[in-house]
Amino acid sequence: MGDPGQSPSPKFPHGSIASLSTLTFLLLLCGYAHSQCKILRCNAEYVSSTLSLRGGGSQGALRGGGRGGGVGSNGFCRALRSYAICTRRTARTCRGDLAFHSAVHGIEDLMIQHNCSRQGPTAPPPPRGPALPGTGPVSSSGPVAPDPCDYEGRFSRLHGRPSGFLHCASFGDPHVRSFHHHFHTCRVQGAWPLLDNDFLFVQATSSPVASGANATTTQKLTIIFKNMQECIDQKVYQAEVENLPAAFEDGSINGGDRPGGSSLSIGTAKPGSHVEIRAAYIGTTIIIRQTAGQLSFSIKVAEDVARAFSAEQDLQLCVGGCPPSQRLSYSEPSQGAITTDTARQLCKEGLPVEDAYFHSCVFDVLISGDPNFTVAAQAALEDARAFLPDLDKLHLFPSDAGVPLFSTTLPALLFSGLFVLWLCIQ
């Protein structure tokens, strides 16, 4: 893969077989694997092998014509044979494991669909991950090379200035604040990607707050830190309501045994309710909280890392906000156990400015009837205060339709424009 922000990454081939993406997605994210079962490593190697198929090929070549035996098909068959070998090697420790048995059956199906023989060449060892700027060799007579797993230090040395950062958050109903300062209340149900780039994949899974309700809350978060050269092994973090672990799925609390493994770390400020993950190798900090039976997500990420994705990875709530069909208006919740005046009073105590966070708080308290939702909005505001590089954009003010929000400077600009227009027509 290339440097972030400079070239699009290879992407997993879509193919015409619907089960292909479903299988890979299931296996990659599955957190059910037993601690001694190595199926997650097999999954990661398979994904890396199929990513490499994208280099320089057209969509048709990648699909390989299904049974036509094209270049893409041959490469895909090699990846499947390697995948099958890996599963056989770990079979003894994976008996009864759901992810393992799903992989075995899925491999059989895909080999039949793509007309792959069981015997033949296998895929080469997977690459060790994408390279960030500044990791190239330095001559012995030159200056000491910056630590390749210290993104901020390397960026500053290369560019003579600090890196830029972006902030995104999801909390409550969920309300999503995008990198571009759009603020949406979403009805998204099921699994939706918050981020999907060369270095990170973050998925939120939401369920209705009550039977028949439009509003949802995040019940599960899955985060994949993709392997990267000498810095980290691939790590998967998964949190669910009532289960907020302070470790990755393999039980580790860092990036593994590579030289820069310490550049990825996980810790907890409040066990069971607050986890913080620091990924210094990509200039990223993530905070996950559990409040009032829902999960909140907040991230500060280097601009180059956030922008390291291809056009095919366009569905990212942190990038584009919620799709228009999935947006809710603040006027939608009906009055229930808590009155609007009471909800406003509860939210006002911790959110004195009637901005998007305040209105989100009122919405959540009304629709849930739970005063504890005030804490989620307050924590999201504090994360934004800590993560945003420009505090002038801290407070955003929504329109009633739930369209992108505007910073505090825009109303003044609109007023000035209307005033000039009035002068012109006099």
Disulfide bonds with the S-S distance in Angstrom:
Cys37-Cys94 1.83
Cys42-Cys86 1.97
Cys77-Cys116 1.98
Cys149-Cys231 2.09
Cys168-Cys318 1.94
Cys186-Cys322 1.54
Cys347-Cys361 2.03
